[in-house]
Amino acid sequence: MFGKDDSYEGLIYTEFNRDVHIIPGIDPRQKYVRVIAMDYGKQNPMAVLFMDVDRLGNVYIVDEIYQANLEVATSKMLIRAKNNDRRVHTYVADRSIWKVITPGMPSIGDLYNSDDDVSGWMINWKQADSSPGAVNAGIDIVKQYLRNDMFTDNRAKLFIVKDRCPKLIEEIEDYRWKEMATAVMMSKAKNQPEVPRKYKDHALDALRYGLMHIHRFGIKPKQDNLDLFNFMREYEDNEMRINNIRGYMVN
């Protein structure tokens, strides 16, 4: 009521709706497969998202790490503690961790892939998509997972556990396109590309890496010996959740 008229101007994830996409927790009866995605940072925060995928292809962000100035060994121990010995399908991270800063010295990726530190544990990160146009393509994938239309098959497929992922929620609600050039500059620059501003986007970069990997490889739990009744119950539970309806539609 008392906000500015332009408060939503330039928002990227306009599809995001707290009533739809934020949930108190996940259903322990369902089967999930886990993907862990990281946007590495040292002075900037390192963002790690723990992403669970169900048999319907819905993605649940169940936990996050968002902290700056973490040593590699410390971050490995923190990831392991947060994961709580869950089996992980894939670890995916931005390509910057494989950049060698000092010739002859290991990269950050090499340090993660070694157990020769106090953690005694290694993480073999897969490289996130870094092809030309990957940023905007990834944004489009995230928007597809957020999109929720009650009258079509475009139902929400991305959910965030409220009390576990405050930084991700904060970033997704304020992620904006970089301001376009002024009218004078526009006359000199044709087809100016739309790019997101680089501000509080660390968790969102991790989200993009994870969702693109899940989407590209169709990651879901195996459906061997699928119980049709339970599968339909999961489907109906999902329909009811995004319509804010409680209870079951099957007996």
N, C-alpha and C positions, 0 to 999 in steps of 0.2 A: 504493500500500500504506500509506503513512504520511500520506496526505492526509486532509482533513476529509471527513466524510460529505456535507456540504452544498456541496462544491466545484462541483457542476454545477447547483445550485439557481438558477433564474431565467435560465439561458442561453437566448438566443433562437435561435441557429442550431445546434440540437442535431443537425441532419443533417450538419454538417461533419465530415469524416473525413480525417485527413491521408493515409491510405493510398489514398484515392480521389481527393481533390480537389487534392492538391499533386503537381505533375509537374516533371520536370527541365527540360523545354523543349517546344516544339511541333514538329510534323512539317513540315519545309520543303517536302514534296511537295504539301501541300494548298493550296487557294486560300482566302484570307481576305479579309474586309472589316473595316476598322478604325473603331472608335468611341472617342473620347477624352472622358472624363467628369471634371468638376472640382467639388470642394467648396472654395469660395474661403475663404481665411483670411489675416489679416495678423498679428495677435498670436498667434492660433491657427494651427496648421499648415495650409497649403494642400495639399490632397490631389488628385492627378491620376492617373487610371488609364488605361492603354493597353489597350484591349479588342479582341481579334481574334475574329471570328465565322466559323466554317467553314460548308460547304454543308449540314451536318446540323443547324445551329443551335446547335452547341456554342460556348461563349464561353470564351476563354482570356485571363486577365489576365497580360500578358506583361511589364509594367513599371509602375513607379509613381514619382511625385514626392511627397515628404512633407516639407515645409519651411515654417517660419514666417519672417515678416519679409522676404518677397520683393517687390520692386517689380514693377509690371506688366510693364515692358519686360524685366526680368531673367527673369521667369517665362515670358514668350513665347519668349525665346531658349532657355531650358532645355527647354521643351516641344518646340520645333523640333529641338533637338539630340537629345533622347530619341527623337523620332519618326523621325529619320534619313531625312527626305524621303519617307516613306511617304504614299501618298494616303489621306486621311481622309474617310470617308463623312459623319460628323457629329461636331461638338463640342457637348457638352451640359453645362450648368452650373446651379447653384442660382440662384434668382431674385434673391437678395440683391445680385448684382453690378450689377443695373440700378437699384438704389435710389440716388437722388440725395441725398447727405448735405448738401451746401452748395448752395443755390439759385443757378442760373446756372453751376454747375461741372459737368463731365462725370461720369457714373457710372463705376464700374470697368468695366462692360460697354462703355461708349463708348471707354474707353482701350484695351481689348483690340481693339476694332473699328477702330482707327486705326493707321496705319503711321508716324505722325509722332512717332517716338521713336528711340532708339538701335538698337532691334531692326530697324526698317525693315520690319516684318511685322505683319499683322493676323490676328486670330482672331474669327470670327463665331460666338459661342456661341448655341446653341439653349437655350431655357428649359426646365428640367426640370419635370416634373409637380408642380404645387403646389396641386392641388385638395384640398378637404377629405378627409381620410382617406388622403392620398397616402403618408404615412409607413408606416402599417400595411399598405396595399396593396403598397407597394414591398418591405416585409419579406416578405410572402407570395410575391411574385415571386421573390425571392432564394432562399427556402426551396424553391420549386418547382424551381429550377435546381440546387439542392444535392441534392435528394431522390434516393436511389439504392436501388431495389428490384430485386433480381436476378430476381424472378419476375413482374414486370409491365413495362409500357412506361415506367414512371417511373424512367428511368435518369439518372444525373448528367450535367448539361450545363454545369457551371461548373468550370473548372480554373484553378489559380493556379501560375505558374512560381515555384518555391521560392526561388531565390537572387535573384530580381529584385523580389519583393514582400513583404519581411519585415514591414512595418508593417500591411499588409492582413491578413496571417495572424495577427499579434498581436491585432489588433482583433477579428477574426471569432471567435477563440477565447475572448474575454472580453466579448462583447456581451450585455448582460443587460437584462431588464425592470426598470423602476423599481419599487422596493419598494412594495407596496400599503399603504394606510393601516392603522393599528392597528384592533383589533376595536371599540374605542370610537368611532373616527372612522367606521368602516364602517357603524355603525348609523345614522349621520347622512348618509352618502353612498351612494346607491343606484347600482348599475351603474357603479361606478368604472371608467373606461377603462384599458386596458393600454397603457402607453407605454414606449418604451425610455429608459433613463437616458442623459443627455447627458454621456458620458465616453468619451474616446478612440473617437470614432465618425466622424472626418473621412473616412478612406478608405472606411468602410462607407457613408457618405452618397453619396460619389462612385459606389460600386458600385451602390447603389440607383438613382441617376439614370440610369446607363448601361444597366443591365439593363431598367429600365422602358421606356426609349426603344427598345431593341432588340426587346423583346417586343411593344410596342405597334405598331411599324411593320414587324415581321417582317423585320428587316434580316438579309440573307444575301448571299453572293456570287451573282452572276448565273450561271445554269446553262445558258447557251446552248451548243449542241453538246456536251452532257454526255457524257463517256466513261463508260458504264455500268460497265465493269470497274473503273475507278479509284474511282467512287462507291461500289461495293460493297466495295472494299478499304478505303476510309476508314471505312465502316460497321463492318466487321469489326475494324479496328484499334481503333476506339472501344470496341467491346464487350470486346475483350481487355484494353485498358488498364484499364478500371474493374473488371475481374475479376482483375487482376494476372497476366495470361497473356501470355507473349511469343510472337512469331512470327505467321504468317499462317494463315488458315483457307481461303485460296484459293490455287490453284497459279498 
